[in-house]
Amino acid sequence: MTTATQTNQPPTKVTPHHLALALYSPLFAERDNIKDAYAYAQSIARASDNPAAMMTAVHVLLNTIAKELEKMGTTNPTQGA
């Protein structure tokens, strides 16, 4: 998969699909919806002073946002462009 970041060429039109691809990281999980992902991130932030745990929670939130953006587009970010 080639993204705008990899080619240093910005997309001519930013779509929900472009945003989802830019946000999604297959290394991290996602939640069913943004509300649940946000609650998860808040619970980790309250319970931990570990920066790695907090970054994991942030990426789970971003993956969930990417998934929601993809619902506006046509493909799943986990399947590539």
PDB file with one MODEL, atoms N, CA, C and O in Angstrom:
MODEL        1
ATOM      1  N   MET A   1       0.839  -1.175   0.000  1.00  0.00           N
ATOM      2  CA  MET A   1       0.000   0.000   0.000  1.00  0.00           C
ATOM      3  C   MET A   1       0.882   1.236   0.000  1.00  0.00           C
ATOM      4  O   MET A   1       1.792   1.348   0.822  1.00  0.00           O
ATOM      5  N   THR A   2       0.631   2.138  -0.886  1.00  0.00           N
ATOM      6  CA  THR A   2       1.351   3.401  -0.944  1.00  0.00           C
ATOM      7  C   THR A   2       0.433   4.499  -0.449  1.00  0.00           C
ATOM      8  O   THR A   2      -0.693   4.651  -0.922  1.00  0.00           O
ATOM      9  N   THR A   3       0.931   5.262   0.510  1.00  0.00           N
ATOM     10  CA  THR A   3       0.134   6.367   1.032  1.00  0.00           C
ATOM     11  C   THR A   3       0.791   7.675   0.653  1.00  0.00           C
ATOM     12  O   THR A   3       1.924   7.694   0.172  1.00  0.00           O
ATOM     13  N   ALA A   4       0.081   8.765   0.868  1.00  0.00           N
ATOM     14  CA  ALA A   4       0.628  10.091   0.571  1.00  0.00           C
ATOM     15  C   ALA A   4       1.901  10.328   1.372  1.00  0.00           C
ATOM     16  O   ALA A   4       2.831  10.966   0.880  1.00  0.00           O
ATOM     17  N   THR A   5       1.952   9.819   2.602  1.00  0.00           N
ATOM     18  CA  THR A   5       3.135  10.001   3.439  1.00  0.00           C
ATOM     19  C   THR A   5       4.340   9.290   2.833  1.00  0.00           C
ATOM     20  O   THR A   5       5.451   9.820   2.852  1.00  0.00           O
ATOM     21  N   GLN A   6       4.125   8.107   2.303  1.00  0.00           N
ATOM     22  CA  GLN A   6       5.231   7.334   1.747  1.00  0.00           C
ATOM     23  C   GLN A   6       5.776   7.956   0.467  1.00  0.00           C
ATOM     24  O   GLN A   6       6.971   7.844   0.197  1.00  0.00           O
ATOM     25  N   THR A   7       4.954   8.589  -0.304  1.00  0.00           N
ATOM     26  CA  THR A   7       5.408   9.158  -1.561  1.00  0.00           C
ATOM     27  C   THR A   7       5.727  10.638  -1.465  1.00  0.00           C
ATOM     28  O   THR A   7       6.207  11.235  -2.429  1.00  0.00           O
ATOM     29  N   ASN A   8       5.465  11.236  -0.309  1.00  0.00           N
ATOM     30  CA  ASN A   8       5.658  12.665  -0.090  1.00  0.00           C
ATOM     31  C   ASN A   8       4.794  13.518  -1.002  1.00  0.00           C
ATOM     32  O   ASN A   8       5.070  14.704  -1.183  1.00  0.00           O
ATOM     33  N   GLN A   9       3.758  12.933  -1.576  1.00  0.00           N
ATOM     34  CA  GLN A   9       2.822  13.661  -2.419  1.00  0.00           C
ATOM     35  C   GLN A   9       1.491  13.737  -1.695  1.00  0.00           C
ATOM     36  O   GLN A   9       0.901  12.699  -1.393  1.00  0.00           O
ATOM     37  N   PRO A  10       1.005  14.927  -1.412  1.00  0.00           N
ATOM     38  CA  PRO A  10      -0.285  15.011  -0.734  1.00  0.00           C
ATOM     39  C   PRO A  10      -1.402  14.570  -1.671  1.00  0.00           C
ATOM     40  O   PRO A  10      -1.317  14.769  -2.882  1.00  0.00           O
ATOM     41  N   PRO A  11      -2.444  13.975  -1.112  1.00  0.00           N
ATOM     42  CA  PRO A  11      -3.565  13.599  -1.975  1.00  0.00           C
ATOM     43  C   PRO A  11      -4.210  14.857  -2.540  1.00  0.00           C
ATOM     44  O   PRO A  11      -4.210  15.907  -1.898  1.00  0.00           O
ATOM     45  N   THR A  12      -4.757  14.744  -3.738  1.00  0.00           N
ATOM     46  CA  THR A  12      -5.393  15.906  -4.347  1.00  0.00           C
ATOM     47  C   THR A  12      -6.676  16.262  -3.621  1.00  0.00           C
ATOM     48  O   THR A  12      -7.056  17.432  -3.576  1.00  0.00           O
ATOM     49  N   LYS A  13      -7.350  15.276  -3.053  1.00  0.00           N
ATOM     50  CA  LYS A  13      -8.562  15.502  -2.290  1.00  0.00           C
ATOM     51  C   LYS A  13      -8.517  14.607  -1.057  1.00  0.00           C
ATOM     52  O   LYS A  13      -8.386  13.389  -1.179  1.00  0.00           O
ATOM     53  N   VAL A  14      -8.623  15.191   0.109  1.00  0.00           N
ATOM     54  CA  VAL A  14      -8.616  14.397   1.331  1.00  0.00           C
ATOM     55  C   VAL A  14     -10.035  13.888   1.569  1.00  0.00           C
ATOM     56  O   VAL A  14     -10.987  14.663   1.666  1.00  0.00           O
ATOM     57  N   THR A  15     -10.146  12.595   1.659  1.00  0.00           N
ATOM     58  CA  THR A  15     -11.438  11.944   1.874  1.00  0.00           C
ATOM     59  C   THR A  15     -11.416  11.221   3.223  1.00  0.00           C
ATOM     60  O   THR A  15     -10.350  11.077   3.822  1.00  0.00           O
ATOM     61  N   PRO A  16     -12.560  10.770   3.706  1.00  0.00           N
ATOM     62  CA  PRO A  16     -12.545   9.958   4.924  1.00  0.00           C
ATOM     63  C   PRO A  16     -11.625   8.748   4.792  1.00  0.00           C
ATOM     64  O   PRO A  16     -10.983   8.340   5.760  1.00  0.00           O
ATOM     65  N   HIS A  17     -11.564   8.177   3.591  1.00  0.00           N
ATOM     66  CA  HIS A  17     -10.682   7.037   3.365  1.00  0.00           C
ATOM     67  C   HIS A  17      -9.214   7.416   3.575  1.00  0.00           C
ATOM     68  O   HIS A  17      -8.472   6.677   4.222  1.00  0.00           O
ATOM     69  N   HIS A  18      -8.788   8.565   3.031  1.00  0.00           N
ATOM     70  CA  HIS A  18      -7.405   9.021   3.235  1.00  0.00           C
ATOM     71  C   HIS A  18      -7.108   9.223   4.720  1.00  0.00           C
ATOM     72  O   HIS A  18      -6.055   8.817   5.210  1.00  0.00           O
ATOM     73  N   LEU A  19      -8.035   9.846   5.423  1.00  0.00           N
ATOM     74  CA  LEU A  19      -7.840  10.071   6.851  1.00  0.00           C
ATOM     75  C   LEU A  19      -7.756   8.750   7.608  1.00  0.00           C
ATOM     76  O   LEU A  19      -6.916   8.591   8.493  1.00  0.00           O
ATOM     77  N   ALA A  20      -8.619   7.812   7.264  1.00  0.00           N
ATOM     78  CA  ALA A  20      -8.594   6.507   7.934  1.00  0.00           C
ATOM     79  C   ALA A  20      -7.270   5.797   7.710  1.00  0.00           C
ATOM     80  O   ALA A  20      -6.700   5.231   8.643  1.00  0.00           O
ATOM     81  N   LEU A  21      -6.781   5.824   6.486  1.00  0.00           N
ATOM     82  CA  LEU A  21      -5.489   5.186   6.200  1.00  0.00           C
ATOM     83  C   LEU A  21      -4.349   5.848   6.956  1.00  0.00           C
ATOM     84  O   LEU A  21      -3.421   5.173   7.402  1.00  0.00           O
ATOM     85  N   ALA A  22      -4.414   7.156   7.099  1.00  0.00           N
ATOM     86  CA  ALA A  22      -3.360   7.873   7.814  1.00  0.00           C
ATOM     87  C   ALA A  22      -3.395   7.584   9.314  1.00  0.00           C
ATOM     88  O   ALA A  22      -2.349   7.569   9.963  1.00  0.00           O
ATOM     89  N   LEU A  23      -4.563   7.358   9.859  1.00  0.00           N
ATOM     90  CA  LEU A  23      -4.710   7.140  11.297  1.00  0.00           C
ATOM     91  C   LEU A  23      -4.503   5.694  11.724  1.00  0.00           C
ATOM     92  O   LEU A  23      -3.977   5.445  12.809  1.00  0.00           O
ATOM     93  N   TYR A  24      -4.900   4.747  10.905  1.00  0.00           N
ATOM     94  CA  TYR A  24      -4.958   3.346  11.315  1.00  0.00           C
ATOM     95  C   TYR A  24      -3.579   2.719  11.455  1.00  0.00           C
ATOM     96  O   TYR A  24      -2.706   2.910  10.608  1.00  0.00           O
ATOM     97  N   SER A  25      -3.393   1.961  12.545  1.00  0.00           N
ATOM     98  CA  SER A  25      -2.165   1.196  12.748  1.00  0.00           C
ATOM     99  C   SER A  25      -2.541  -0.242  13.095  1.00  0.00           C
ATOM    100  O   SER A  25      -3.188  -0.477  14.115  1.00  0.00           O
ATOM    101  N   PRO A  26      -2.149  -1.206  12.267  1.00  0.00           N
ATOM    102  CA  PRO A  26      -2.522  -2.595  12.530  1.00  0.00           C
ATOM    103  C   PRO A  26      -1.878  -3.175  13.788  1.00  0.00           C
ATOM    104  O   PRO A  26      -2.245  -4.269  14.215  1.00  0.00           O
ATOM    105  N   LEU A  27      -0.939  -2.472  14.378  1.00  0.00           N
ATOM    106  CA  LEU A  27      -0.279  -2.932  15.597  1.00  0.00           C
ATOM    107  C   LEU A  27      -1.215  -2.864  16.799  1.00  0.00           C
ATOM    108  O   LEU A  27      -1.002  -3.563  17.790  1.00  0.00           O
ATOM    109  N   PHE A  28      -2.251  -2.027  16.718  1.00  0.00           N
ATOM    110  CA  PHE A  28      -3.130  -1.789  17.854  1.00  0.00           C
ATOM    111  C   PHE A  28      -4.549  -2.251  17.568  1.00  0.00           C
ATOM    112  O   PHE A  28      -4.947  -2.410  16.414  1.00  0.00           O
ATOM    113  N   ALA A  29      -5.293  -2.459  18.623  1.00  0.00           N
ATOM    114  CA  ALA A  29      -6.692  -2.905  18.531  1.00  0.00           C
ATOM    115  C   ALA A  29      -7.601  -1.718  18.242  1.00  0.00           C
ATOM    116  O   ALA A  29      -7.138  -0.609  17.976  1.00  0.00           O
ATOM    117  N   GLU A  30      -8.882  -1.970  18.300  1.00  0.00           N
ATOM    118  CA  GLU A  30      -9.898  -0.930  18.161  1.00  0.00           C
ATOM    119  C   GLU A  30     -11.071  -1.350  19.028  1.00  0.00           C
ATOM    120  O   GLU A  30     -11.123  -2.484  19.504  1.00  0.00           O
ATOM    121  N   ARG A  31     -12.000  -0.448  19.231  1.00  0.00           N
ATOM    122  CA  ARG A  31     -13.225  -0.742  19.977  1.00  0.00           C
ATOM    123  C   ARG A  31     -14.414  -0.670  19.024  1.00  0.00           C
ATOM    124  O   ARG A  31     -14.269  -0.275  17.867  1.00  0.00           O
ATOM    125  N   ASP A  32     -15.571  -1.048  19.511  1.00  0.00           N
ATOM    126  CA  ASP A  32     -16.777  -1.075  18.675  1.00  0.00           C
ATOM    127  C   ASP A  32     -17.221   0.308  18.222  1.00  0.00           C
ATOM    128  O   ASP A  32     -17.815   0.457  17.154  1.00  0.00           O
ATOM    129  N   ASN A  33     -16.933   1.320  19.037  1.00  0.00           N
ATOM    130  CA  ASN A  33     -17.338   2.679  18.687  1.00  0.00           C
ATOM    131  C   ASN A  33     -16.426   3.677  19.388  1.00  0.00           C
ATOM    132  O   ASN A  33     -15.654   3.310  20.274  1.00  0.00           O
ATOM    133  N   ILE A  34     -16.521   4.938  18.986  1.00  0.00           N
ATOM    134  CA  ILE A  34     -15.628   5.977  19.515  1.00  0.00           C
ATOM    135  C   ILE A  34     -15.862   6.190  21.009  1.00  0.00           C
ATOM    136  O   ILE A  34     -14.910   6.404  21.759  1.00  0.00           O
ATOM    137  N   LYS A  35     -17.100   6.133  21.437  1.00  0.00           N
ATOM    138  CA  LYS A  35     -17.410   6.320  22.860  1.00  0.00           C
ATOM    139  C   LYS A  35     -16.688   5.274  23.712  1.00  0.00           C
ATOM    140  O   LYS A  35     -16.097   5.614  24.737  1.00  0.00           O
ATOM    141  N   ASP A  36     -16.732   4.007  23.298  1.00  0.00           N
ATOM    142  CA  ASP A  36     -16.050   2.946  24.045  1.00  0.00           C
ATOM    143  C   ASP A  36     -14.531   3.118  23.997  1.00  0.00           C
ATOM    144  O   ASP A  36     -13.847   2.885  24.993  1.00  0.00           O
ATOM    145  N   ALA A  37     -14.014   3.517  22.859  1.00  0.00           N
ATOM    146  CA  ALA A  37     -12.566   3.722  22.736  1.00  0.00           C
ATOM    147  C   ALA A  37     -12.105   4.872  23.620  1.00  0.00           C
ATOM    148  O   ALA A  37     -11.047   4.797  24.245  1.00  0.00           O
ATOM    149  N   TYR A  38     -12.896   5.929  23.672  1.00  0.00           N
ATOM    150  CA  TYR A  38     -12.557   7.075  24.516  1.00  0.00           C
ATOM    151  C   TYR A  38     -12.607   6.683  25.994  1.00  0.00           C
ATOM    152  O   TYR A  38     -11.732   7.074  26.767  1.00  0.00           O
ATOM    153  N   ALA A  39     -13.608   5.928  26.383  1.00  0.00           N
ATOM    154  CA  ALA A  39     -13.712   5.462  27.771  1.00  0.00           C
ATOM    155  C   ALA A  39     -12.513   4.587  28.128  1.00  0.00           C
ATOM    156  O   ALA A  39     -11.976   4.683  29.231  1.00  0.00           O
ATOM    157  N   TYR A  40     -12.095   3.735  27.192  1.00  0.00           N
ATOM    158  CA  TYR A  40     -10.916   2.894  27.413  1.00  0.00           C
ATOM    159  C   TYR A  40      -9.670   3.758  27.616  1.00  0.00           C
ATOM    160  O   TYR A  40      -8.894   3.523  28.542  1.00  0.00           O
ATOM    161  N   ALA A  41      -9.482   4.752  26.754  1.00  0.00           N
ATOM    162  CA  ALA A  41      -8.314   5.631  26.876  1.00  0.00           C
ATOM    163  C   ALA A  41      -8.338   6.386  28.204  1.00  0.00           C
ATOM    164  O   ALA A  41      -7.301   6.539  28.849  1.00  0.00           O
ATOM    165  N   GLN A  42      -9.508   6.854  28.612  1.00  0.00           N
ATOM    166  CA  GLN A  42      -9.614   7.547  29.895  1.00  0.00           C
ATOM    167  C   GLN A  42      -9.272   6.620  31.056  1.00  0.00           C
ATOM    168  O   GLN A  42      -8.590   7.027  31.996  1.00  0.00           O
ATOM    169  N   SER A  43      -9.742   5.377  30.994  1.00  0.00           N
ATOM    170  CA  SER A  43      -9.461   4.447  32.095  1.00  0.00           C
ATOM    171  C   SER A  43      -7.975   4.146  32.201  1.00  0.00           C
ATOM    172  O   SER A  43      -7.442   4.034  33.305  1.00  0.00           O
ATOM    173  N   ILE A  44      -7.302   4.014  31.067  1.00  0.00           N
ATOM    174  CA  ILE A  44      -5.854   3.783  31.078  1.00  0.00           C
ATOM    175  C   ILE A  44      -5.134   5.014  31.621  1.00  0.00           C
ATOM    176  O   ILE A  44      -4.209   4.888  32.423  1.00  0.00           O
ATOM    177  N   ALA A  45      -5.549   6.196  31.191  1.00  0.00           N
ATOM    178  CA  ALA A  45      -4.908   7.437  31.643  1.00  0.00           C
ATOM    179  C   ALA A  45      -5.044   7.602  33.156  1.00  0.00           C
ATOM    180  O   ALA A  45      -4.108   8.048  33.820  1.00  0.00           O
ATOM    181  N   ARG A  46      -6.191   7.249  33.693  1.00  0.00           N
ATOM    182  CA  ARG A  46      -6.418   7.384  35.137  1.00  0.00           C
ATOM    183  C   ARG A  46      -5.644   6.341  35.941  1.00  0.00           C
ATOM    184  O   ARG A  46      -5.228   6.613  37.067  1.00  0.00           O
ATOM    185  N   ALA A  47      -5.450   5.167  35.380  1.00  0.00           N
ATOM    186  CA  ALA A  47      -4.893   4.050  36.130  1.00  0.00           C
ATOM    187  C   ALA A  47      -3.385   3.862  35.961  1.00  0.00           C
ATOM    188  O   ALA A  47      -2.788   3.057  36.675  1.00  0.00           O
ATOM    189  N   SER A  48      -2.766   4.577  35.045  1.00  0.00           N
ATOM    190  CA  SER A  48      -1.371   4.286  34.728  1.00  0.00           C
ATOM    191  C   SER A  48      -0.556   5.554  34.552  1.00  0.00           C
ATOM    192  O   SER A  48      -1.035   6.562  34.033  1.00  0.00           O
ATOM    193  N   ASP A  49       0.684   5.476  34.999  1.00  0.00           N
ATOM    194  CA  ASP A  49       1.626   6.549  34.689  1.00  0.00           C
ATOM    195  C   ASP A  49       2.659   6.061  33.671  1.00  0.00           C
ATOM    196  O   ASP A  49       3.711   6.673  33.485  1.00  0.00           O
ATOM    197  N   ASN A  50       2.329   4.940  33.016  1.00  0.00           N
ATOM    198  CA  ASN A  50       3.206   4.332  32.024  1.00  0.00           C
ATOM    199  C   ASN A  50       2.925   4.950  30.652  1.00  0.00           C
ATOM    200  O   ASN A  50       1.833   4.772  30.111  1.00  0.00           O
ATOM    201  N   PRO A  51       3.893   5.673  30.083  1.00  0.00           N
ATOM    202  CA  PRO A  51       3.672   6.297  28.769  1.00  0.00           C
ATOM    203  C   PRO A  51       3.323   5.291  27.670  1.00  0.00           C
ATOM    204  O   PRO A  51       2.536   5.612  26.779  1.00  0.00           O
ATOM    205  N   ALA A  52       3.887   4.095  27.711  1.00  0.00           N
ATOM    206  CA  ALA A  52       3.582   3.094  26.682  1.00  0.00           C
ATOM    207  C   ALA A  52       2.122   2.661  26.765  1.00  0.00           C
ATOM    208  O   ALA A  52       1.473   2.481  25.735  1.00  0.00           O
ATOM    209  N   ALA A  53       1.606   2.495  27.960  1.00  0.00           N
ATOM    210  CA  ALA A  53       0.199   2.123  28.121  1.00  0.00           C
ATOM    211  C   ALA A  53      -0.709   3.226  27.591  1.00  0.00           C
ATOM    212  O   ALA A  53      -1.713   2.950  26.934  1.00  0.00           O
ATOM    213  N   MET A  54      -0.360   4.451  27.873  1.00  0.00           N
ATOM    214  CA  MET A  54      -1.173   5.576  27.401  1.00  0.00           C
ATOM    215  C   MET A  54      -1.141   5.674  25.885  1.00  0.00           C
ATOM    216  O   MET A  54      -2.173   5.930  25.264  1.00  0.00           O
ATOM    217  N   MET A  55       0.012   5.476  25.280  1.00  0.00           N
ATOM    218  CA  MET A  55       0.103   5.538  23.822  1.00  0.00           C
ATOM    219  C   MET A  55      -0.684   4.398  23.181  1.00  0.00           C
ATOM    220  O   MET A  55      -1.274   4.579  22.116  1.00  0.00           O
ATOM    221  N   THR A  56      -0.700   3.234  23.812  1.00  0.00           N
ATOM    222  CA  THR A  56      -1.522   2.137  23.304  1.00  0.00           C
ATOM    223  C   THR A  56      -2.988   2.551  23.310  1.00  0.00           C
ATOM    224  O   THR A  56      -3.702   2.330  22.332  1.00  0.00           O
ATOM    225  N   ALA A  57      -3.436   3.147  24.403  1.00  0.00           N
ATOM    226  CA  ALA A  57      -4.825   3.589  24.500  1.00  0.00           C
ATOM    227  C   ALA A  57      -5.142   4.645  23.447  1.00  0.00           C
ATOM    228  O   ALA A  57      -6.226   4.634  22.863  1.00  0.00           O
ATOM    229  N   VAL A  58      -4.211   5.548  23.206  1.00  0.00           N
ATOM    230  CA  VAL A  58      -4.413   6.583  22.176  1.00  0.00           C
ATOM    231  C   VAL A  58      -4.548   5.939  20.800  1.00  0.00           C
ATOM    232  O   VAL A  58      -5.406   6.338  20.012  1.00  0.00           O
ATOM    233  N   HIS A  59      -3.720   4.958  20.508  1.00  0.00           N
ATOM    234  CA  HIS A  59      -3.791   4.291  19.203  1.00  0.00           C
ATOM    235  C   HIS A  59      -5.062   3.460  19.046  1.00  0.00           C
ATOM    236  O   HIS A  59      -5.598   3.351  17.943  1.00  0.00           O
ATOM    237  N   VAL A  60      -5.539   2.882  20.126  1.00  0.00           N
ATOM    238  CA  VAL A  60      -6.830   2.179  20.062  1.00  0.00           C
ATOM    239  C   VAL A  60      -7.926   3.179  19.702  1.00  0.00           C
ATOM    240  O   VAL A  60      -8.794   2.887  18.879  1.00  0.00           O
ATOM    241  N   LEU A  61      -7.882   4.354  20.318  1.00  0.00           N
ATOM    242  CA  LEU A  61      -8.854   5.402  20.004  1.00  0.00           C
ATOM    243  C   LEU A  61      -8.727   5.830  18.538  1.00  0.00           C
ATOM    244  O   LEU A  61      -9.732   5.953  17.837  1.00  0.00           O
ATOM    245  N   LEU A  62      -7.498   6.057  18.078  1.00  0.00           N
ATOM    246  CA  LEU A  62      -7.296   6.452  16.675  1.00  0.00           C
ATOM    247  C   LEU A  62      -7.775   5.379  15.702  1.00  0.00           C
ATOM    248  O   LEU A  62      -8.381   5.703  14.680  1.00  0.00           O
ATOM    249  N   ASN A  63      -7.515   4.110  16.001  1.00  0.00           N
ATOM    250  CA  ASN A  63      -7.986   3.034  15.126  1.00  0.00           C
ATOM    251  C   ASN A  63      -9.510   3.004  15.064  1.00  0.00           C
ATOM    252  O   ASN A  63     -10.095   2.755  14.010  1.00  0.00           O
ATOM    253  N   THR A  64     -10.138   3.257  16.195  1.00  0.00           N
ATOM    254  CA  THR A  64     -11.597   3.269  16.213  1.00  0.00           C
ATOM    255  C   THR A  64     -12.132   4.446  15.408  1.00  0.00           C
ATOM    256  O   THR A  64     -13.117   4.307  14.683  1.00  0.00           O
ATOM    257  N   ILE A  65     -11.492   5.595  15.530  1.00  0.00           N
ATOM    258  CA  ILE A  65     -11.878   6.756  14.721  1.00  0.00           C
ATOM    259  C   ILE A  65     -11.686   6.433  13.236  1.00  0.00           C
ATOM    260  O   ILE A  65     -12.539   6.761  12.411  1.00  0.00           O
ATOM    261  N   ALA A  66     -10.569   5.792  12.902  1.00  0.00           N
ATOM    262  CA  ALA A  66     -10.316   5.413  11.504  1.00  0.00           C
ATOM    263  C   ALA A  66     -11.406   4.487  10.994  1.00  0.00           C
ATOM    264  O   ALA A  66     -11.874   4.634   9.866  1.00  0.00           O
ATOM    265  N   LYS A  67     -11.809   3.532  11.823  1.00  0.00           N
ATOM    266  CA  LYS A  67     -12.873   2.608  11.432  1.00  0.00           C
ATOM    267  C   LYS A  67     -14.180   3.372  11.161  1.00  0.00           C
ATOM    268  O   LYS A  67     -14.890   3.077  10.200  1.00  0.00           O
ATOM    269  N   GLU A  68     -14.482   4.340  12.008  1.00  0.00           N
ATOM    270  CA  GLU A  68     -15.696   5.139  11.821  1.00  0.00           C
ATOM    271  C   GLU A  68     -15.595   5.997  10.552  1.00  0.00           C
ATOM    272  O   GLU A  68     -16.583   6.164   9.837  1.00  0.00           O
ATOM    273  N   LEU A  69     -14.419   6.531  10.275  1.00  0.00           N
ATOM    274  CA  LEU A  69     -14.220   7.289   9.044  1.00  0.00           C
ATOM    275  C   LEU A  69     -14.417   6.402   7.818  1.00  0.00           C
ATOM    276  O   LEU A  69     -14.981   6.832   6.812  1.00  0.00           O
ATOM    277  N   GLU A  70     -13.954   5.179   7.912  1.00  0.00           N
ATOM    278  CA  GLU A  70     -14.094   4.257   6.793  1.00  0.00           C
ATOM    279  C   GLU A  70     -15.541   3.937   6.491  1.00  0.00           C
ATOM    280  O   GLU A  70     -15.890   3.631   5.351  1.00  0.00           O
ATOM    281  N   LYS A  71     -16.382   4.006   7.505  1.00  0.00           N
ATOM    282  CA  LYS A  71     -17.805   3.776   7.260  1.00  0.00           C
ATOM    283  C   LYS A  71     -18.357   4.829   6.300  1.00  0.00           C
ATOM    284  O   LYS A  71     -19.357   4.598   5.620  1.00  0.00           O
ATOM    285  N   MET A  72     -17.694   5.991   6.251  1.00  0.00           N
ATOM    286  CA  MET A  72     -18.073   7.042   5.308  1.00  0.00           C
ATOM    287  C   MET A  72     -17.480   6.780   3.924  1.00  0.00           C
ATOM    288  O   MET A  72     -17.954   7.319   2.924  1.00  0.00           O
ATOM    289  N   GLY A  73     -16.435   5.943   3.876  1.00  0.00           N
ATOM    290  CA  GLY A  73     -15.758   5.631   2.617  1.00  0.00           C
ATOM    291  C   GLY A  73     -16.223   4.294   2.077  1.00  0.00           C
ATOM    292  O   GLY A  73     -17.381   3.911   2.240  1.00  0.00           O
ATOM    293  N   THR A  74     -15.299   3.584   1.428  1.00  0.00           N
ATOM    294  CA  THR A  74     -15.701   2.354   0.751  1.00  0.00           C
ATOM    295  C   THR A  74     -14.951   1.107   1.195  1.00  0.00           C
ATOM    296  O   THR A  74     -15.454  -0.001   1.009  1.00  0.00           O
ATOM    297  N   THR A  75     -13.752   1.254   1.783  1.00  0.00           N
ATOM    298  CA  THR A  75     -12.975   0.065   2.139  1.00  0.00           C
ATOM    299  C   THR A  75     -12.566   0.118   3.593  1.00  0.00           C
ATOM    300  O   THR A  75     -12.605   1.176   4.222  1.00  0.00           O
ATOM    301  N   ASN A  76     -12.178  -1.016   4.122  1.00  0.00           N
ATOM    302  CA  ASN A  76     -11.698  -1.148   5.483  1.00  0.00           C
ATOM    303  C   ASN A  76     -10.219  -0.776   5.517  1.00  0.00           C
ATOM    304  O   ASN A  76      -9.464  -1.256   4.673  1.00  0.00           O
ATOM    305  N   PRO A  77      -9.762   0.077   6.478  1.00  0.00           N
ATOM    306  CA  PRO A  77      -8.347   0.475   6.517  1.00  0.00           C
ATOM    307  C   PRO A  77      -7.409  -0.707   6.759  1.00  0.00           C
ATOM    308  O   PRO A  77      -6.232  -0.634   6.405  1.00  0.00           O
ATOM    309  N   THR A  78      -7.902  -1.788   7.352  1.00  0.00           N
ATOM    310  CA  THR A  78      -7.053  -2.943   7.565  1.00  0.00           C
ATOM    311  C   THR A  78      -6.772  -3.698   6.277  1.00  0.00           C
ATOM    312  O   THR A  78      -5.859  -4.523   6.228  1.00  0.00           O
ATOM    313  N   GLN A  79      -7.552  -3.422   5.228  1.00  0.00           N
ATOM    314  CA  GLN A  79      -7.378  -4.106   3.946  1.00  0.00           C
ATOM    315  C   GLN A  79      -6.550  -3.289   2.955  1.00  0.00           C
ATOM    316  O   GLN A  79      -6.263  -3.756   1.853  1.00  0.00           O
ATOM    317  N   GLY A  80      -6.167  -2.074   3.342  1.00  0.00           N
ATOM    318  CA  GLY A  80      -5.350  -1.243   2.449  1.00  0.00           C
ATOM    319  C   GLY A  80      -6.154  -0.560   1.373  1.00  0.00           C
ATOM    320  O   GLY A  80      -7.382  -0.650   1.337  1.00  0.00           O
ATOM    321  N   ALA A  81      -5.438   0.133   0.484  1.00  0.00           N
ATOM    322  CA  ALA A  81      -6.107   0.923  -0.563  1.00  0.00           C
ATOM    323  C   ALA A  81      -6.411   0.080  -1.765  1.00  0.00           C
ATOM    324  O   ALA A  81      -6.971   0.577  -2.742  1.00  0.00           O
TER     325      ALA A  81
ENDMDL
END
